[in-house]
Amino acid sequence: MFYFVNVLGMVFLGFNLDVGLLFMFFFYLGFLFFYWGELMVFTDFVSFGMELLLLWLFFLFFFVLVMGSWGYGVLSYFFFFFFFFFFFVFFVYLVWSIYFFFIFFLSFLWFLFFFLCWDLDWGSSVWVRLCMCYFMLFFFSLPFLLGIFWFYDYMNTLNFFFVYYLGDFYFDLVSFVVFLLVFLVKLPCYIFHLWLPSAHVEASVGGSMVLAGVMLKMGGYGLLRFVGFFIFGFSFFSYLVAFGIWGAVVVSFLCLRSCDLSVMVAYSSVFHMSLLVSVWALGKFMSVVVIFFMMFSHGLISPMMFYLVGLFYDCLSTRSVLVMRGLVFFFPVYLYFWVLILMFNMGFPPFMSFFFEFMYLSLVFGSWVWYFVFLLAGLVFSGLYNILMFSYLYLGSGFGYVVGIGGFVDYFLYVVFLFMYVFYFFF
């Protein structure tokens, strides 16, 4: 039903934007009117934390995307999409029904698609490549729908609350993999990450910010909500820990050899999300705390990195780090902002990311010493590619062609980073 409605809405949007928006608006309004009593809204520690992050991102995206209006020419339509997007994300974190979680999650993916390709020509080669990358997200959502039917047949309920308090249940390995793959693609973890760098390269700046700040957190939230139902042996989860650490080390090497600044930032996200999978697979109580702060920290850092990448791209018309050299001569004021955001990203004390990396190291060291060695190597390479990114941008001589940004955006950038700095320290 919802697949059909969303596809029909996409067809209407292709022919007439007004008709498509009104069709989807009245459909979801009627859906909430008839099924409001079955939504089962509930808030716990994880939901409240993600809603707090969502609140901060809402104001950040509003000012950056609407006031900056990067490629968003028709702002009246943009407000409509902006409202719907955060409306669905808000209910994804609130509902405790697996069925409604799937509905709002799928609707969120549809509206995220428009954020990514808002300023692209409909049917262009760039648009087609972005659709091919985005198809991977929807491809793994279909097994998730079948898994929901199987889950209801086995448990006779779709409520998270009852499943948590009825006890532990043992499911077969195939069911576990079906639920696990859905969220590993959304994170994305290494091996399932191929769509993310391409999507960031082809998407608009605002779409990249939304993708990094909101979309990747859905995968981590799904791991905490869904896959925690499944109970398996110690050996199976040890493989997941090794898989996540190995993926983080490999991605750090990929980051070192990348030439596109947007791809480097995207691989940085894959690095942190691979670590998140290994933290979750440890299966300890402190793992939940580490995952929460890891998602919270990454949700603040990654959008600001893509924001700076967008500023540099507007001025230099390139994202190649081989060309973007000597920016200290052209943007000396942004040197402080870039150093600050890279310190956030590499886990430099006393910032939030340092504490969760330290907690993660202590958890791994208490379980597997050999994993600790590889994890430490991955974190060292993570700091190395952040330093390399800074040296690419601000050291050496520039190529001499720069378009000015303008006074308003300068002051606006100061305000955004000041807000982020205060929020990052006190929350």
C-alpha positions as CSV (number, residue, x, y, z in Angstrom):
1,M,0.0,0.0,0.0
2,F,2.6,2.5,1.1
3,Y,5.0,1.5,-1.7
4,F,2.1,2.1,-4.2
5,V,1.2,5.5,-2.7
6,N,4.8,6.7,-2.6
7,V,5.4,5.6,-6.2
8,L,2.2,7.3,-7.2
9,G,3.3,10.5,-5.4
10,M,6.6,10.4,-7.3
11,V,4.8,10.2,-10.6
12,F,2.6,13.2,-9.7
13,L,5.7,15.1,-8.6
14,G,7.3,14.4,-12.0
15,F,4.4,15.9,-13.8
16,N,3.3,18.6,-11.5
17,L,5.0,19.6,-8.2
18,D,1.8,21.1,-6.7
19,V,-0.4,18.1,-7.4
20,G,2.3,15.7,-6.1
21,L,2.8,17.6,-2.8
22,L,-0.9,17.9,-2.2
23,F,-1.5,14.3,-2.9
24,M,1.1,13.1,-0.4
25,F,0.1,15.7,2.2
26,F,-3.6,14.7,2.3
27,F,-2.8,11.0,2.2
28,Y,-0.5,11.1,5.3
29,L,-2.9,13.5,7.0
30,G,-5.7,11.0,6.6
31,F,-3.5,8.1,7.6
32,L,-2.6,9.8,10.9
33,F,-6.3,10.7,11.5
34,F,-7.5,7.1,11.2
35,Y,-4.5,5.3,12.9
36,W,-3.5,7.8,15.5
37,G,-4.5,5.5,18.3
38,E,-2.3,2.7,17.1
39,L,1.0,4.7,16.8
40,M,2.1,3.7,20.4
41,V,4.3,6.8,21.0
42,F,6.9,6.3,23.7
43,T,10.2,7.9,24.7
44,D,13.2,6.3,26.4
45,F,16.9,7.3,26.8
46,V,17.8,6.5,23.2
47,S,14.7,8.2,21.7
48,F,15.1,11.3,23.8
49,G,18.8,11.7,22.8
50,M,18.1,11.3,19.1
51,E,15.3,13.8,19.4
52,L,17.7,16.3,21.0
53,L,20.1,15.8,18.2
54,L,17.2,16.2,15.7
55,L,16.2,19.5,17.3
56,W,19.7,20.9,16.9
57,L,19.9,19.7,13.3
58,F,16.5,21.2,12.6
59,F,17.7,24.7,13.5
60,L,21.1,24.2,11.7
61,F,19.5,23.0,8.5
62,F,16.9,25.7,8.6
63,F,19.4,28.5,8.8
64,V,22.0,26.9,6.5
65,L,19.7,25.6,3.8
66,V,16.9,28.2,3.8
67,M,18.8,31.4,4.5
68,G,21.8,30.3,2.5
69,S,19.4,28.7,-0.1
70,W,22.1,26.7,-1.8
71,G,20.5,25.8,-5.1
72,Y,17.0,25.8,-3.6
73,G,15.3,28.3,-5.9
74,V,11.6,27.7,-5.0
75,L,11.6,28.2,-1.3
76,S,7.9,27.7,-0.8
77,Y,8.2,24.1,-2.0
78,F,11.4,23.7,0.0
79,F,9.5,24.6,3.2
80,F,7.0,21.9,2.4
81,F,9.6,19.3,2.0
82,F,11.5,20.5,5.0
83,F,8.4,20.2,7.2
84,F,7.6,16.7,6.0
85,F,11.1,15.5,6.3
86,F,11.6,16.3,9.9
87,F,8.0,15.3,10.7
88,F,8.8,11.7,9.5
89,V,12.1,11.6,11.3
90,F,10.5,12.7,14.5
91,F,8.0,9.9,14.4
92,V,10.6,7.3,13.5
93,Y,12.3,8.0,16.9
94,L,8.9,8.1,18.8
95,V,6.9,5.1,17.6
96,W,7.2,1.7,19.3
97,S,5.4,-0.2,16.7
98,I,7.6,-2.0,14.1
99,Y,4.9,-1.5,11.4
100,F,4.7,2.2,11.9
101,F,8.5,2.4,12.2
102,F,8.7,0.9,8.7
103,I,6.1,3.3,7.3
104,F,7.7,6.5,8.6
105,F,11.2,5.2,7.8
106,L,10.2,4.5,4.2
107,S,8.5,7.9,3.9
108,F,11.7,9.5,5.3
109,L,13.7,7.8,2.6
110,W,11.5,9.2,-0.1
111,F,11.8,12.8,1.1
112,L,15.5,12.4,1.6
113,F,15.7,11.6,-2.1
114,F,14.4,15.0,-3.0
115,F,16.8,16.7,-0.6
116,L,19.7,15.0,-2.4
117,C,18.6,15.8,-6.0
118,W,16.7,19.1,-5.5
119,D,18.9,21.2,-7.7
120,L,19.7,18.5,-10.3
121,D,18.1,18.3,-13.7
122,W,15.4,15.7,-13.8
123,G,16.6,12.8,-15.9
124,S,20.2,14.0,-16.3
125,S,23.1,11.6,-16.1
126,V,24.0,12.9,-12.6
127,W,20.4,12.4,-11.5
128,V,20.4,8.8,-12.9
129,R,23.7,8.0,-11.1
130,L,22.3,9.3,-7.8
131,C,19.2,7.2,-8.3
132,M,21.3,4.1,-8.9
133,C,23.1,4.7,-5.6
134,Y,19.9,5.4,-3.8
135,F,18.3,2.2,-5.1
136,M,20.6,0.2,-2.8
137,L,18.7,1.7,0.2
138,F,15.3,0.6,-1.1
139,F,16.5,-2.8,-2.2
140,F,17.3,-3.8,1.3
141,S,14.1,-2.4,2.7
142,L,12.0,-5.1,0.9
143,P,13.5,-7.9,3.0
144,F,12.9,-5.8,6.0
145,L,9.2,-5.7,5.1
146,L,9.1,-9.5,4.7
147,G,10.9,-9.8,8.1
148,I,8.2,-7.7,9.7
149,F,5.6,-10.2,8.5
150,W,7.7,-13.1,9.8
151,F,8.2,-11.3,13.1
152,Y,4.5,-10.9,13.6
153,D,3.8,-14.5,12.8
154,Y,6.4,-15.6,15.4
155,M,5.8,-13.1,18.2
156,N,2.1,-12.3,17.5
157,T,2.9,-8.6,18.2
158,L,4.7,-5.7,16.6
159,N,5.2,-3.6,19.7
160,F,8.8,-3.0,20.9
161,F,7.5,-2.6,24.5
162,F,6.0,-6.1,24.7
163,V,9.0,-7.7,23.1
164,Y,11.4,-6.1,25.5
165,Y,9.4,-7.2,28.6
166,L,8.2,-10.6,27.5
167,G,11.8,-12.0,27.6
168,D,14.5,-13.1,25.3
169,F,13.9,-15.1,22.2
170,Y,16.1,-17.1,19.9
171,F,15.7,-16.6,16.2
172,D,17.5,-18.4,13.3
173,L,20.6,-16.9,11.7
174,V,18.8,-16.0,8.4
175,S,16.2,-13.8,10.3
176,F,19.0,-12.1,12.1
177,V,20.9,-11.3,8.9
178,V,17.8,-10.0,7.2
179,F,17.2,-7.4,10.0
180,L,21.0,-6.7,10.3
181,L,21.6,-6.0,6.6
182,V,18.9,-3.3,6.5
183,F,20.6,-1.2,9.0
184,L,24.2,-2.0,8.0
185,V,23.3,-0.4,4.6
186,K,21.8,2.6,6.2
187,L,24.8,3.2,8.5
188,P,26.6,2.4,6.2
189,C,29.2,-0.1,7.4
190,Y,32.2,-1.1,5.3
191,I,31.4,-3.3,2.2
192,F,27.8,-1.8,2.2
193,H,29.2,1.7,1.9
194,L,29.6,1.9,-1.9
195,W,26.5,4.1,-2.4
196,L,27.6,6.8,0.2
197,P,30.6,8.4,-1.5
198,S,28.8,8.5,-4.9
199,A,25.7,10.0,-3.3
200,H,27.8,12.7,-1.5
201,V,29.6,13.6,-4.7
202,E,26.4,13.9,-6.8
203,A,24.1,15.4,-4.2
204,S,23.7,19.1,-3.3
205,V,25.4,20.5,-0.2
206,G,22.2,20.6,1.7
207,G,21.4,17.0,0.7
208,S,24.9,15.9,1.9
209,M,24.3,17.6,5.3
210,V,21.0,16.0,5.8
211,L,22.3,12.6,4.6
212,A,25.3,12.7,7.1
213,G,23.4,14.3,10.0
214,V,20.2,12.3,9.9
215,M,20.3,9.3,7.6
216,L,23.3,7.6,9.1
217,K,21.8,7.8,12.5
218,M,18.8,5.8,11.4
219,G,21.0,2.7,11.0
220,G,22.5,3.0,14.5
221,Y,19.0,3.6,16.0
222,G,17.7,0.5,14.2
223,L,20.6,-1.6,15.5
224,L,19.6,-0.5,19.1
225,R,15.9,-1.0,18.5
226,F,15.6,-4.1,16.4
227,V,18.7,-6.3,16.3
228,G,19.0,-6.3,20.0
229,F,16.0,-8.8,20.1
230,F,18.2,-11.5,18.7
231,I,20.3,-13.7,21.0
232,F,23.3,-15.5,19.5
233,G,26.5,-17.1,20.7
234,F,29.6,-15.2,21.8
235,S,31.6,-16.4,18.7
236,F,29.1,-14.9,16.2
237,F,29.3,-11.4,17.7
238,S,33.0,-11.6,18.0
239,Y,33.1,-11.9,14.2
240,L,31.0,-8.7,13.9
241,V,33.5,-7.0,16.2
242,A,36.4,-8.1,14.0
243,F,34.4,-7.1,10.9
244,G,33.8,-3.6,12.1
245,I,37.4,-3.0,13.2
246,W,38.8,-4.4,10.0
247,G,36.4,-2.2,8.0
248,A,37.5,0.9,9.9
249,V,41.2,0.2,9.2
250,V,40.6,-0.4,5.5
251,V,38.4,2.8,5.2
252,S,41.1,4.8,6.9
253,F,43.5,3.7,4.1
254,L,41.0,4.6,1.5
255,C,40.7,8.0,3.0
256,L,44.4,8.5,2.7
257,R,44.4,7.8,-1.0
258,S,41.3,9.9,-1.9
259,C,41.6,13.1,-3.9
260,D,38.0,14.4,-3.6
261,L,37.4,16.3,-0.4
262,S,33.7,15.3,-0.3
263,V,34.7,11.6,-0.7
264,M,37.3,12.0,2.1
265,V,34.5,13.3,4.4
266,A,32.2,10.5,3.3
267,Y,34.8,7.9,4.1
268,S,35.3,9.5,7.5
269,S,31.7,8.8,8.2
270,V,32.1,5.2,7.1
271,F,35.0,4.9,9.5
272,H,33.0,6.0,12.5
273,M,30.0,3.9,11.5
274,S,32.1,0.8,11.1
275,L,33.4,1.4,14.7
276,L,29.8,1.8,15.8
277,V,29.0,-1.7,14.5
278,S,31.9,-3.2,16.4
279,V,30.8,-1.3,19.6
280,W,27.3,-2.7,19.2
281,A,28.5,-6.2,18.7
282,L,30.3,-6.1,22.1
283,G,26.9,-6.5,23.7
284,K,27.6,-4.6,26.9
285,F,25.6,-2.0,28.7
286,M,28.2,0.6,28.1
287,S,28.1,-0.1,24.4
288,V,24.7,1.6,24.3
289,V,26.1,4.7,25.9
290,V,29.1,4.7,23.5
291,I,26.9,4.3,20.5
292,F,24.6,7.1,21.6
293,F,27.4,9.6,22.0
294,M,29.1,8.4,18.9
295,M,26.0,9.1,16.8
296,F,25.4,12.4,18.6
297,S,29.0,13.5,18.0
298,H,29.0,12.4,14.4
299,G,25.6,14.1,13.8
300,L,27.2,17.5,14.9
301,I,30.6,17.1,13.1
302,S,29.8,15.6,9.7
303,P,27.2,18.2,8.5
304,M,29.6,21.1,9.4
305,M,32.3,19.4,7.4
306,F,30.1,19.2,4.4
307,Y,29.0,22.8,5.0
308,L,32.7,23.9,4.7
309,V,33.2,21.7,1.7
310,G,30.3,23.4,0.0
311,L,31.7,26.8,0.8
312,F,35.0,25.9,-0.7
313,Y,33.3,24.4,-3.8
314,D,31.3,27.5,-4.4
315,C,34.5,29.6,-4.3
316,L,36.9,27.3,-6.1
317,S,34.5,25.3,-8.4
318,T,36.4,22.1,-7.5
319,R,36.6,19.6,-4.7
320,S,40.0,18.1,-5.6
321,V,42.5,18.4,-2.8
322,L,45.3,18.4,-5.4
323,V,44.0,21.8,-6.6
324,M,42.7,23.3,-3.3
325,R,46.1,24.2,-1.9
326,G,47.3,27.3,-0.1
327,L,43.8,28.3,1.2
328,V,45.5,30.1,4.1
329,F,46.2,32.9,1.7
330,F,42.6,33.2,0.5
331,F,40.6,32.1,3.5
332,P,42.7,32.8,6.6
333,V,39.7,33.3,8.9
334,Y,38.4,29.8,8.0
335,L,41.6,28.2,9.2
336,Y,40.4,28.2,12.8
337,F,37.1,26.7,11.8
338,W,38.7,23.9,9.8
339,V,41.2,23.1,12.5
340,L,38.4,23.0,15.1
341,I,36.2,20.7,13.1
342,L,39.1,18.3,12.3
343,M,39.9,18.2,16.0
344,F,36.3,17.2,16.6
345,N,36.5,14.6,14.0
346,M,39.8,12.9,15.0
347,G,38.8,12.7,18.7
348,F,41.1,15.3,20.2
349,P,40.7,15.9,23.9
350,P,38.7,17.4,25.6
351,F,35.9,17.1,23.0
352,M,33.1,14.6,23.1
353,S,34.5,12.2,20.5
354,F,37.6,11.7,22.5
355,F,35.6,10.4,25.5
356,F,33.6,7.8,23.5
357,E,36.8,6.6,21.7
358,F,38.5,6.2,25.1
359,M,35.5,4.3,26.4
360,Y,35.5,2.1,23.3
361,L,39.2,1.3,23.7
362,S,38.7,0.3,27.3
363,L,35.7,-2.0,26.3
364,V,37.7,-3.7,23.6
365,F,40.9,-4.0,25.7
366,G,38.9,-5.8,28.4
367,S,37.6,-8.4,25.9
368,W,40.1,-9.0,23.1
369,V,43.6,-7.7,23.3
370,W,44.4,-8.4,19.6
371,Y,41.4,-6.5,18.5
372,F,42.6,-3.6,20.6
373,V,45.9,-3.5,18.6
374,F,44.1,-3.2,15.3
375,L,41.6,-0.7,16.7
376,L,44.4,1.5,17.9
377,A,46.0,1.3,14.5
378,G,42.7,2.4,12.9
379,L,42.4,5.4,15.2
380,V,46.0,6.4,14.4
381,F,45.3,6.3,10.7
382,S,42.1,8.3,11.4
383,G,44.1,11.1,12.9
384,L,46.6,10.8,10.0
385,Y,44.1,11.4,7.3
386,N,42.6,14.3,9.2
387,I,46.1,15.9,9.4
388,L,46.6,15.1,5.7
389,M,43.3,16.7,4.8
390,F,44.4,19.9,6.6
391,S,47.8,19.9,4.9
392,Y,46.2,19.5,1.5
393,L,44.0,22.5,2.0
394,Y,46.1,25.0,3.9
395,L,49.7,24.3,3.2
396,G,51.6,25.0,0.0
397,S,50.9,27.6,-2.7
398,G,47.4,28.2,-4.1
399,F,46.4,28.2,-7.8
400,G,45.3,31.7,-7.7
401,Y,41.6,31.5,-8.8
402,V,39.1,32.2,-6.0
403,V,35.6,33.7,-6.0
404,G,34.7,35.7,-2.9
405,I,32.1,34.5,-0.6
406,G,30.6,37.7,0.7
407,G,30.3,39.5,4.0
408,F,26.9,38.0,5.0
409,V,28.0,34.4,4.7
410,D,31.2,35.2,6.6
411,Y,29.2,36.5,9.6
412,F,26.7,33.7,9.2
413,L,29.5,31.1,9.4
414,Y,30.8,32.6,12.6
415,V,27.4,32.4,14.2
416,V,26.8,28.8,13.1
417,F,30.2,27.6,14.4
418,L,29.8,29.5,17.7
419,F,26.5,27.8,18.2
420,M,28.0,24.4,17.4
421,Y,31.0,25.0,19.7
422,V,28.8,25.9,22.7
423,F,26.4,23.0,22.0
424,Y,29.2,20.5,21.6
425,F,30.8,21.4,24.9
426,F,27.7,21.6,27.1
427,F,25.7,18.7,25.7
